[in-house]
């Protein structure tokens, strides 16, 4: 390093500092990033070679790299048995429902709240709607149980008091898509509303005032001012969500459904399958095959969504 | 309402008064009803848990869960406090993890976030990409599980919970966005005074970013408080005390653990107030969040406003 020093001082033959010089110059900043670099190396990059397990007939005592290599057989089995198709279908359909209905509700609440004058009302209702976001999925499952449990559930009792027979919800696979979507809306609407509401309050109020003076009514203001200002936020959040369309909310599904195999047909998503086949049936290889499939396909979906966003408007791109 | 367009000059005389026409009234009426109903729906389930935890088991068997404690009883709490070491242990573990994890996480995240937003740091984009890439692609659960269990040998230790939750790409991006708002002149002035980069960060930047620290610290603390996932993966029954939410998970899902938690309290298992005991455990495990929520909520809102939309 000492050898390269004179070059820097020589103004005529000024050269860009070499890599090593940059390292030395920025050593403190690099050191400041080092804990995070180590963290992501250990917990995110070190497991990556382990994805090889998806191509093996894994035996726990032999470890990943000494287990026999069997090529694509794990994937083949998952495809042929129809398991992977079912998981993909469930995961994607749930996400579509979450994204569409969720965003619609969040937008609606944010826009409506903006039309209300009372600060107190806005603050209080926002706080109330935001509360479910803070609660662990374990508690959420208990809340649902409180409502739907056949013997003691609140809704079960209401139905009975009205003279009808209550269905055994925990044995009805077809009821769960509706229940899970509702629970997800209950948990996430407040969060999304706060995000959209922040975007609305951040917008230029002079336009709104001008429109009011010009006599625009409530519907017109929403249609021509609020919605267009929200468009970038909506597009970005939407693309974010589409990028994650293969990712499921493990905590929510696993706590609501658990190991109740009667409901798997309509409720099993990639994450719950991966978890169960690893923790309950110790099928590490197949479990990781599903996980790897999700990671790879998901990666290309994110890249695709980002490229699409860039094409729409460079400002929309996530990275 | 009678001020229509042909009387425009009149409006000029009273510029402060905003007209409320029919559509405004419809929207407002609709909003009040809809938002109020939804907000109540967001609160009621919590109320129901608390109410049923104060009911007697018999009343719940008779009438189911209700909105008001039927046949008020403290029996489930009495049972919990008769052999409280499971609950106290869970509290101690959870608070310990949350405090230590939040402090370490905050320190590392803010340090990294500061370095990565420095425009004169030539490696900032490389490091940011290195971090961000982990949110785009991962090896999946199984290799991660084997890493913790076989390679690092952390199963059945609290490290397996403390470490993975320390930071995330999203929190680092969020922090970076917060720090960006601090004028670069502060860094410059520090440099002129001859301070090193770490000293600038520690003495000049950190004190001026208390809102950011509050927001991200709360995100971290909440993640530790609600943690049950890594516990379910890595803590076997060998570990005497589990984090609160995982303890709750076990109480809900396993009658066995329920029996254990009140073993020695001389209650016949058949008489166990299973339902109310679940509710009481849930109330105690979630109580602190509900109590603190009104005070900390605004920091979360601030965080969402700054960072959730774009990295």
HADDOCK unambig.tbl for C-alpha pairs under 7 A between the chains (distance, minus, plus):
assign (segid A and resid 26 and name CA) (segid B and resid 121 and name CA) 6.99 0.50 0.50
assign (segid A and resid 28 and name CA) (segid B and resid 197 and name CA) 6.13 0.50 0.50
assign (segid A and resid 28 and name CA) (segid B and resid 198 and name CA) 6.66 0.50 0.50
assign (segid A and resid 29 and name CA) (segid B and resid 115 and name CA) 5.67 0.50 0.50
assign (segid A and resid 29 and name CA) (segid B and resid 197 and name CA) 6.53 0.50 0.50
assign (segid A and resid 32 and name CA) (segid B and resid 111 and name CA) 5.90 0.50 0.50
assign (segid A and resid 32 and name CA) (segid B and resid 112 and name CA) 6.08 0.50 0.50
assign (segid A and resid 32 and name CA) (segid B and resid 115 and name CA) 6.92 0.50 0.50
assign (segid A and resid 33 and name CA) (segid B and resid 111 and name CA) 6.97 0.50 0.50
assign (segid A and resid 33 and name CA) (segid B and resid 112 and name CA) 4.88 0.50 0.50
assign (segid A and resid 33 and name CA) (segid B and resid 115 and name CA) 6.92 0.50 0.50
assign (segid A and resid 35 and name CA) (segid B and resid 108 and name CA) 6.62 0.50 0.50
assign (segid A and resid 36 and name CA) (segid B and resid 108 and name CA) 6.60 0.50 0.50
assign (segid A and resid 36 and name CA) (segid B and resid 112 and name CA) 6.88 0.50 0.50
assign (segid A and resid 40 and name CA) (segid B and resid 131 and name CA) 6.71 0.50 0.50
assign (segid A and resid 44 and name CA) (segid B and resid 134 and name CA) 6.13 0.50 0.50
assign (segid A and resid 44 and name CA) (segid B and resid 138 and name CA) 6.58 0.50 0.50
assign (segid A and resid 47 and name CA) (segid B and resid 139 and name CA) 5.99 0.50 0.50
assign (segid A and resid 47 and name CA) (segid B and resid 143 and name CA) 5.13 0.50 0.50
assign (segid A and resid 47 and name CA) (segid B and resid 144 and name CA) 5.35 0.50 0.50
assign (segid A and resid 47 and name CA) (segid B and resid 147 and name CA) 6.27 0.50 0.50
assign (segid A and resid 48 and name CA) (segid B and resid 138 and name CA) 6.86 0.50 0.50
assign (segid A and resid 48 and name CA) (segid B and resid 139 and name CA) 4.68 0.50 0.50
assign (segid A and resid 50 and name CA) (segid B and resid 143 and name CA) 5.00 0.50 0.50
assign (segid A and resid 51 and name CA) (segid B and resid 139 and name CA) 5.51 0.50 0.50
assign (segid A and resid 51 and name CA) (segid B and resid 143 and name CA) 6.06 0.50 0.50
assign (segid A and resid 112 and name CA) (segid B and resid 31 and name CA) 5.64 0.50 0.50
assign (segid A and resid 113 and name CA) (segid B and resid 31 and name CA) 6.92 0.50 0.50
assign (segid A and resid 115 and name CA) (segid B and resid 28 and name CA) 6.71 0.50 0.50
assign (segid A and resid 116 and name CA) (segid B and resid 28 and name CA) 6.21 0.50 0.50
assign (segid A and resid 125 and name CA) (segid B and resid 35 and name CA) 6.99 0.50 0.50
assign (segid A and resid 125 and name CA) (segid B and resid 36 and name CA) 6.87 0.50 0.50
assign (segid A and resid 125 and name CA) (segid B and resid 39 and name CA) 5.72 0.50 0.50
assign (segid A and resid 128 and name CA) (segid B and resid 39 and name CA) 5.38 0.50 0.50
assign (segid A and resid 128 and name CA) (segid B and resid 42 and name CA) 6.43 0.50 0.50
assign (segid A and resid 128 and name CA) (segid B and resid 43 and name CA) 6.53 0.50 0.50
assign (segid A and resid 129 and name CA) (segid B and resid 39 and name CA) 5.15 0.50 0.50
assign (segid A and resid 129 and name CA) (segid B and resid 42 and name CA) 5.75 0.50 0.50
assign (segid A and resid 132 and name CA) (segid B and resid 42 and name CA) 6.52 0.50 0.50
assign (segid A and resid 136 and name CA) (segid B and resid 226 and name CA) 5.00 0.50 0.50
assign (segid A and resid 138 and name CA) (segid B and resid 245 and name CA) 6.68 0.50 0.50
assign (segid A and resid 138 and name CA) (segid B and resid 249 and name CA) 5.88 0.50 0.50
assign (segid A and resid 139 and name CA) (segid B and resid 282 and name CA) 6.76 0.50 0.50
assign (segid A and resid 143 and name CA) (segid B and resid 45 and name CA) 5.85 0.50 0.50
assign (segid A and resid 146 and name CA) (segid B and resid 65 and name CA) 6.56 0.50 0.50
assign (segid A and resid 152 and name CA) (segid B and resid 60 and name CA) 6.55 0.50 0.50
assign (segid A and resid 152 and name CA) (segid B and resid 61 and name CA) 6.41 0.50 0.50
assign (segid A and resid 152 and name CA) (segid B and resid 63 and name CA) 6.99 0.50 0.50
assign (segid A and resid 152 and name CA) (segid B and resid 64 and name CA) 3.75 0.50 0.50
assign (segid A and resid 152 and name CA) (segid B and resid 65 and name CA) 5.79 0.50 0.50
assign (segid A and resid 153 and name CA) (segid B and resid 64 and name CA) 5.75 0.50 0.50
assign (segid A and resid 153 and name CA) (segid B and resid 65 and name CA) 5.78 0.50 0.50
assign (segid A and resid 154 and name CA) (segid B and resid 64 and name CA) 6.24 0.50 0.50
assign (segid A and resid 154 and name CA) (segid B and resid 65 and name CA) 5.13 0.50 0.50
assign (segid A and resid 154 and name CA) (segid B and resid 66 and name CA) 6.18 0.50 0.50
assign (segid A and resid 157 and name CA) (segid B and resid 64 and name CA) 6.51 0.50 0.50
assign (segid A and resid 186 and name CA) (segid B and resid 42 and name CA) 6.64 0.50 0.50
assign (segid A and resid 194 and name CA) (segid B and resid 301 and name CA) 6.84 0.50 0.50
assign (segid A and resid 195 and name CA) (segid B and resid 304 and name CA) 6.04 0.50 0.50
assign (segid A and resid 195 and name CA) (segid B and resid 305 and name CA) 6.28 0.50 0.50
assign (segid A and resid 198 and name CA) (segid B and resid 305 and name CA) 5.71 0.50 0.50
assign (segid A and resid 217 and name CA) (segid B and resid 21 and name CA) 6.76 0.50 0.50
assign (segid A and resid 217 and name CA) (segid B and resid 23 and name CA) 6.32 0.50 0.50
assign (segid A and resid 217 and name CA) (segid B and resid 24 and name CA) 6.48 0.50 0.50
assign (segid A and resid 218 and name CA) (segid B and resid 23 and name CA) 5.62 0.50 0.50
assign (segid A and resid 218 and name CA) (segid B and resid 24 and name CA) 4.79 0.50 0.50
assign (segid A and resid 219 and name CA) (segid B and resid 23 and name CA) 6.51 0.50 0.50
assign (segid A and resid 233 and name CA) (segid B and resid 309 and name CA) 6.75 0.50 0.50
assign (segid A and resid 237 and name CA) (segid B and resid 309 and name CA) 6.87 0.50 0.50
assign (segid A and resid 284 and name CA) (segid B and resid 142 and name CA) 6.54 0.50 0.50
assign (segid A and resid 288 and name CA) (segid B and resid 140 and name CA) 6.70 0.50 0.50
assign (segid A and resid 288 and name CA) (segid B and resid 142 and name CA) 5.44 0.50 0.50
assign (segid A and resid 291 and name CA) (segid B and resid 140 and name CA) 5.09 0.50 0.50
assign (segid A and resid 291 and name CA) (segid B and resid 141 and name CA) 6.83 0.50 0.50
assign (segid A and resid 292 and name CA) (segid B and resid 139 and name CA) 6.41 0.50 0.50
assign (segid A and resid 292 and name CA) (segid B and resid 140 and name CA) 6.07 0.50 0.50
assign (segid A and resid 295 and name CA) (segid B and resid 137 and name CA) 5.88 0.50 0.50
assign (segid A and resid 295 and name CA) (segid B and resid 138 and name CA) 6.12 0.50 0.50
assign (segid A and resid 295 and name CA) (segid B and resid 140 and name CA) 6.87 0.50 0.50
assign (segid A and resid 299 and name CA) (segid B and resid 136 and name CA) 5.81 0.50 0.50
assign (segid A and resid 299 and name CA) (segid B and resid 137 and name CA) 5.88 0.50 0.50
assign (segid A and resid 318 and name CA) (segid B and resid 310 and name CA) 6.79 0.50 0.50
assign (segid A and resid 318 and name CA) (segid B and resid 311 and name CA) 6.85 0.50 0.50
